[in-house]
Amino acid sequence: MKHKATTAGTTRIVFLDYLRVLACLMVIATHSCDSFYIGPGGVWQCASESDRLWISIIDSIMRAAVPLFVMTSSYLLLPLKDDNTTFFKRRFIRVLVPFAVWSCIYAFWPVLMGDLPASELPMRLLHPIWNFNDDSGHLWYIYMLIGLYLFMPVLSPWLKQTGKKAELAFLAVWFVSSFLAYLKEFGECYWNEFHSFWYFSGFIGYLVLAHYIRHHLHWNASRSLGIGLLCFLAGYAVTAIPFYYRSFSHELVQEVELTWLYCSPNVILMTFGVFMMCKAIPGQKAPCYGFVNRLSRLSYGVYLLHIIVLYSVFFDILKAMELGTPWFILTLTLCTFALSNLITWLLSKLPFGKYLVG
C-alpha cells in the first residue's frame, strides 16, 4: 500500500499529515473541555450531571492526541539518518526557538491583559527555563519532546541493529509497565517510584511502537481498519467509563483522570487504533490532501499559540451564547482551530516566520 505523495519536490508520508491535523484538533478539543470540570485548586467541579457525562464522552476520546504527535515524529525520524550534530541542529532550531519565543509571549500575555501585575514578570520569564507557567500548561509537551529528542541518538543504534522479536519484546515489557500506574491505587512507598520496569516506561515506548509499525507491521488497509477500530473502541471504553464513575467518588481532578494517563494501557490501545486506521488512508487518492498537507505544516505553530486564541478570543463570546455543552465544545474547538491556523499561516509568511511557528 503506497502512502507517499510528492508536494513541492518533497516526499510526504500522506497519512502522517492527516494524523497531525487530527491530533491538533484533538488537543484543542481537550482544552475546550477543561473549564467544565477543573475547579480552583484542581478540585473536580461540574455544573451539572449532563456536563459530567459529556466530558466523560468527549474528552476521553481525545486522550490519544499527544501520543499521536510523538508517534508521527518517531515514524519519520527513527532510526536517525543524520549524524547527531545535524539532527540536533535541525530539530532544536525548528522546535526549541519557537518554543522559547512563545514561552516569553505567554509570560507577558496576562500582564499585558491586566490579569497579573508587572512585578510578576521577571519570575514568569525565568520560570520556563525549568518548567512552564501555570497559564501555559500545554507547553509541557515541548519539554517532554525535547527529552525524547535527546534520547533518540541513544535509541537509534539499537533500532538499526535489533530485530523484530527484540522490538516486540521491548514493547511487551513497556505495555506491562503501563499497568503499574493503576497499582498506585493499592498503595506505594512514597519515596520509591522506580519499579522494575521503570526504564521501559513512558513515552519512549511510543517511539519504538512507531518504528515497529513502520518496519515490521505490514497490514493491508482492511486489516488496519478492522483491528485499529477494535483496539480504539476497547481502549476508549476503559478510558471513559471509569473516568465517569470515578468522578463521583474522588474530589481531585488528578485522581479522577487516572484512566486518562497518556502511557496507560487503554490510551496505548486507543493510540495504536487511531494510528492504524489513519495508516489505511490511500496515499495516491487521499481526499483533500493538498489542504490537509498545508494544515499539517502549520500544526506546531497552532499547538504553540492556540491557548491564547481559545481563551482570549472565543471563550467568553461563546460562553455568553449559552450553547449546550457539546455544541460549545465543538464550536470552540473549530473556531480556535480555524483562527489559529490562519494566524500561524500569516506568521509563517514573515521573514523570520520559521522562528515563530517552526
C-alpha positions as CSV (number, residue, x, y, z in Angstrom):
1,M,0.0,0.0,0.0
2,K,1.5,3.3,-1.0
3,H,1.5,6.2,1.5
4,K,3.8,8.7,-0.1
5,A,3.0,11.8,-2.2
6,T,5.2,14.4,-3.7
7,T,4.5,18.1,-2.9
8,A,6.8,20.9,-3.9
9,G,9.6,18.5,-4.6
10,T,9.3,16.9,-1.1
11,T,8.2,13.4,-0.5
12,R,5.5,13.3,2.2
13,I,4.0,10.3,4.0
14,V,0.4,11.1,3.4
15,F,-1.4,9.5,6.4
16,L,1.0,11.3,8.8
17,D,-0.3,14.7,7.6
18,Y,-3.8,13.6,8.4
19,L,-2.7,12.3,11.8
20,R,-1.0,15.7,12.6
21,V,-4.2,17.6,11.7
22,L,-6.4,15.2,13.7
23,A,-4.1,15.3,16.7
24,C,-4.1,19.1,16.6
25,L,-7.9,19.2,16.6
26,M,-8.0,16.7,19.5
27,V,-5.6,18.8,21.6
28,I,-7.8,21.9,21.1
29,A,-10.9,19.9,21.9
30,T,-9.3,18.7,25.1
31,H,-8.5,22.2,26.2
32,S,-12.1,23.3,25.2
33,C,-13.4,20.9,27.8
34,D,-11.2,22.0,30.7
35,S,-13.4,24.7,32.1
36,F,-16.3,22.2,32.5
37,Y,-14.7,20.1,35.2
38,I,-11.5,21.7,36.6
39,G,-12.2,23.9,39.6
40,P,-9.9,26.1,41.7
41,G,-7.0,24.1,43.2
42,G,-7.5,21.2,40.8
43,V,-10.8,20.2,42.5
44,W,-13.4,18.4,40.5
45,Q,-16.2,20.8,39.6
46,C,-19.1,20.1,37.2
47,A,-22.1,22.3,36.9
48,S,-24.5,19.5,36.0
49,E,-24.8,15.8,35.5
50,S,-25.1,16.5,31.8
51,D,-21.6,18.2,31.9
52,R,-20.2,15.2,33.7
53,L,-21.4,12.8,31.1
54,W,-20.4,14.9,28.1
55,I,-16.9,15.5,29.5
56,S,-16.5,11.7,30.0
57,I,-17.6,11.0,26.4
58,I,-15.9,13.8,24.6
59,D,-12.6,14.4,26.5
60,S,-11.9,10.7,26.9
61,I,-11.9,10.2,23.2
62,M,-9.2,12.8,22.8
63,R,-6.6,11.2,25.1
64,A,-4.6,9.8,22.2
65,A,-3.7,13.2,20.8
66,V,-0.3,13.7,22.4
67,P,0.9,10.1,21.8
68,L,-0.1,10.5,18.2
69,F,2.1,13.6,17.9
70,V,5.0,11.6,19.4
71,M,4.5,8.7,17.0
72,T,4.3,10.9,13.9
73,S,7.7,12.3,14.8
74,S,9.2,8.9,15.6
75,Y,7.8,7.3,12.4
76,L,9.7,9.9,10.4
77,L,12.9,10.2,12.4
78,L,13.9,6.8,13.7
79,P,16.4,5.4,13.1
80,L,18.3,8.7,12.6
81,K,19.6,9.3,9.1
82,D,21.9,12.2,10.1
83,D,24.8,12.5,12.5
84,N,24.0,13.7,16.0
85,T,25.1,17.3,15.4
86,T,23.0,17.7,12.2
87,F,20.0,16.1,13.9
88,F,20.1,18.3,17.0
89,K,20.6,21.4,14.9
90,R,17.6,20.8,12.7
91,R,15.3,19.6,15.4
92,F,16.1,22.2,18.0
93,I,16.1,25.2,15.6
94,R,12.6,24.1,14.4
95,V,11.3,23.2,17.9
96,L,13.3,25.0,20.6
97,V,13.5,28.5,19.1
98,P,9.7,28.9,18.6
99,F,9.1,27.3,22.0
100,A,11.4,29.9,23.6
101,V,9.6,32.7,21.8
102,W,6.1,31.5,22.8
103,S,7.2,30.9,26.4
104,C,8.1,34.6,26.5
105,I,4.8,35.6,24.9
106,Y,2.8,33.5,27.4
107,A,4.9,35.1,30.2
108,F,4.0,38.6,29.0
109,W,0.4,37.9,28.0
110,P,-1.5,38.0,31.3
111,V,0.5,41.1,32.3
112,L,-0.4,42.8,29.0
113,M,-4.1,41.9,29.5
114,G,-4.0,43.3,33.1
115,D,-4.7,40.0,34.8
116,L,-1.3,40.0,36.6
117,P,0.9,42.8,38.0
118,A,4.1,43.7,36.2
119,S,6.1,42.7,39.3
120,E,5.5,39.0,38.5
121,L,7.0,39.3,35.0
122,P,10.7,38.6,35.9
123,M,9.8,35.3,37.5
124,R,7.4,34.4,34.7
125,L,10.3,34.9,32.2
126,L,12.7,32.8,34.3
127,H,10.2,30.0,35.1
128,P,10.2,28.4,31.6
129,I,13.9,27.6,31.9
130,W,12.8,24.7,34.1
131,N,9.0,24.5,33.8
132,F,6.0,26.1,32.2
133,N,4.0,28.8,33.8
134,D,0.6,27.9,35.2
135,D,-1.4,29.5,32.4
136,S,0.7,27.9,29.6
137,G,0.3,24.3,30.8
138,H,0.1,22.9,27.2
139,L,3.8,23.6,26.8
140,W,4.6,20.6,29.0
141,Y,4.6,18.6,25.8
142,I,7.6,20.5,24.4
143,Y,9.7,19.8,27.4
144,M,8.8,16.1,27.1
145,L,9.5,16.2,23.3
146,I,12.9,17.8,23.8
147,G,13.7,14.9,26.2
148,L,12.8,12.4,23.6
149,Y,14.9,14.1,21.0
150,L,17.9,14.0,23.4
151,F,17.3,10.2,23.8
152,M,16.8,9.4,20.1
153,P,20.6,9.2,19.4
154,V,20.8,6.6,22.2
155,L,17.9,4.6,20.9
156,S,18.6,4.8,17.2
157,P,21.7,2.5,17.1
158,W,19.7,-0.2,18.9
159,L,16.8,0.1,16.4
160,K,19.3,-0.2,13.5
161,Q,20.8,-3.5,14.6
162,T,18.0,-5.2,16.5
163,G,15.3,-7.5,15.0
164,K,11.6,-7.7,15.1
165,K,11.4,-10.1,18.1
166,A,13.6,-7.9,20.2
167,E,11.5,-4.8,19.5
168,L,8.3,-6.8,20.2
169,A,9.8,-7.9,23.5
170,F,10.6,-4.3,24.4
171,L,7.0,-3.3,23.5
172,A,5.6,-6.1,25.6
173,V,7.5,-5.1,28.7
174,W,6.5,-1.4,28.0
175,F,2.9,-2.4,27.8
176,V,3.1,-4.3,31.1
177,S,4.7,-1.3,32.7
178,S,1.7,0.8,31.6
179,F,-0.5,-1.1,34.1
180,L,1.7,0.0,37.1
181,A,0.1,3.4,37.4
182,Y,-3.1,1.7,38.4
183,L,-1.3,-0.2,41.2
184,K,-0.8,3.1,43.0
185,E,-4.5,2.8,43.9
186,F,-3.4,-0.1,46.2
187,G,-0.6,1.8,47.9
188,E,3.1,2.6,47.1
189,C,6.1,3.6,49.0
190,Y,6.1,7.4,48.7
191,W,9.8,7.8,48.2
192,N,10.3,4.9,45.6
193,E,8.7,5.2,42.2
194,F,11.4,3.2,40.5
195,H,9.7,-0.1,39.9
196,S,11.2,-3.0,38.0
197,F,10.0,-1.8,34.6
198,W,10.8,1.9,35.2
199,Y,13.3,2.1,32.3
200,F,10.8,0.6,29.9
201,S,8.0,3.0,30.7
202,G,6.8,6.4,29.5
203,F,6.7,8.0,26.1
204,I,9.8,6.1,24.9
205,G,7.5,3.2,24.1
206,Y,5.7,5.3,21.5
207,L,9.0,5.9,19.8
208,V,9.6,2.2,19.5
209,L,6.0,1.4,18.6
210,A,6.1,3.8,15.6
211,H,9.3,2.3,14.4
212,Y,7.9,-1.2,14.8
213,I,4.7,-0.4,12.8
214,R,6.8,1.2,10.0
215,H,9.3,-1.6,9.6
216,H,7.5,-4.8,10.8
217,L,3.7,-4.4,10.7
218,H,2.8,-4.6,7.1
219,W,-1.0,-4.9,7.2
220,N,-3.4,-4.2,4.3
221,A,-6.0,-1.4,4.6
222,S,-8.9,-3.6,5.7
223,R,-6.9,-5.3,8.5
224,S,-5.5,-2.0,9.7
225,L,-9.0,-0.5,9.8
226,G,-10.6,-3.5,11.5
227,I,-8.0,-4.2,14.2
228,G,-7.4,-0.5,14.6
229,L,-11.1,0.1,15.3
230,L,-11.4,-2.7,17.8
231,C,-8.3,-1.5,19.7
232,F,-9.6,2.0,19.7
233,L,-13.1,1.0,21.0
234,A,-11.7,-1.2,23.7
235,G,-9.3,1.4,24.9
236,Y,-11.9,4.1,24.8
237,A,-14.3,2.1,26.9
238,V,-11.7,1.6,29.6
239,T,-10.8,5.3,29.4
240,A,-14.3,6.8,29.5
241,I,-16.4,4.6,31.7
242,P,-14.0,4.5,34.8
243,F,-13.5,8.3,34.4
244,Y,-17.2,8.9,34.7
245,Y,-17.7,6.7,37.8
246,R,-14.5,8.0,39.5
247,S,-15.8,11.5,39.2
248,F,-18.5,10.6,41.8
249,S,-16.0,9.2,44.3
250,H,-12.9,11.4,44.0
251,E,-12.5,15.0,44.8
252,L,-9.3,15.9,43.0
253,V,-9.2,16.1,39.2
254,Q,-5.8,14.3,39.1
255,E,-7.4,11.3,40.8
256,V,-10.4,11.3,38.5
257,E,-8.1,11.4,35.5
258,L,-6.3,8.1,36.3
259,T,-7.5,6.4,33.2
260,W,-6.5,9.4,31.1
261,L,-2.8,8.9,31.7
262,Y,-1.0,9.0,28.3
263,C,1.0,5.9,29.0
264,S,-1.8,3.8,30.4
265,P,-2.7,0.5,28.6
266,N,-6.1,1.8,27.5
267,V,-4.7,5.0,25.9
268,I,-1.9,2.9,24.3
269,L,-4.7,0.9,22.7
270,M,-6.6,4.0,21.6
271,T,-3.4,5.5,20.1
272,F,-2.5,2.3,18.3
273,G,-6.0,2.0,16.9
274,V,-6.2,5.6,15.6
275,F,-2.7,5.3,14.1
276,M,-3.5,2.1,12.3
277,M,-6.8,3.4,11.0
278,C,-5.1,6.5,9.6
279,K,-2.4,4.4,8.1
280,A,-5.1,2.8,5.9
281,I,-5.6,6.2,4.2
282,P,-4.6,5.7,0.5
283,G,-1.6,7.7,-0.5
284,Q,-2.4,8.5,-4.1
285,K,-6.1,9.5,-3.8
286,A,-6.4,10.8,-0.3
287,P,-9.3,13.2,-0.1
288,C,-8.5,17.0,0.2
289,Y,-4.8,16.1,0.6
290,G,-3.5,19.4,-0.6
291,F,-5.5,21.3,2.1
292,V,-4.6,18.7,4.8
293,N,-0.9,19.0,3.8
294,R,-0.9,22.7,4.3
295,L,-2.7,22.4,7.7
296,S,-0.2,19.7,8.7
297,R,2.8,22.0,8.1
298,L,1.2,24.6,10.4
299,S,0.4,22.2,13.2
300,Y,3.4,23.0,15.5
301,G,2.6,26.7,15.4
302,V,-1.1,26.0,16.0
303,Y,-0.2,23.9,19.0
304,L,2.0,26.7,20.5
305,L,-0.4,29.6,20.1
306,H,-3.9,28.1,20.3
307,I,-4.4,28.7,24.0
308,I,-4.3,32.5,23.5
309,V,-6.9,32.2,20.7
310,L,-9.1,29.9,22.7
311,Y,-9.3,31.9,25.9
312,S,-8.6,35.5,24.7
313,V,-10.8,35.5,21.6
314,F,-13.6,32.9,21.6
315,F,-14.2,31.5,25.1
316,D,-16.1,34.4,26.6
317,I,-18.0,35.1,23.4
318,L,-19.3,31.6,23.1
319,K,-19.9,31.3,26.9
320,A,-22.3,34.3,26.6
321,M,-24.2,32.5,23.9
322,E,-25.2,29.8,26.4
323,L,-24.7,26.9,23.9
324,G,-25.3,23.4,25.2
325,T,-22.1,21.7,26.4
326,P,-21.3,19.5,23.3
327,W,-22.1,22.4,21.0
328,F,-20.0,24.8,23.0
329,I,-17.0,22.4,22.9
330,L,-17.4,21.7,19.2
331,T,-17.8,25.4,18.2
332,L,-14.9,26.5,20.4
333,T,-12.7,23.8,19.0
334,L,-13.4,24.6,15.4
335,C,-13.2,28.3,15.8
336,T,-10.0,28.1,17.7
337,F,-8.6,25.7,15.1
338,A,-9.5,27.8,12.2
339,L,-8.2,31.2,13.6
340,S,-5.1,29.5,15.0
341,N,-4.3,28.1,11.5
342,L,-4.9,31.5,9.9
343,I,-2.6,33.3,12.4
344,T,0.1,30.6,12.1
345,W,-0.1,30.9,8.3
346,L,0.3,34.7,8.4
347,L,3.2,34.4,10.8
348,S,4.9,31.8,8.6
349,K,4.9,34.4,5.8
350,L,7.1,36.8,7.8
351,P,10.8,36.9,7.0
352,F,11.5,35.4,10.5
353,G,8.4,33.2,10.5
354,K,10.2,29.9,11.0
355,Y,11.4,31.2,14.4
356,L,7.8,31.8,15.4
357,V,6.0,28.7,14.1
358,G,8.7,26.2,13.3
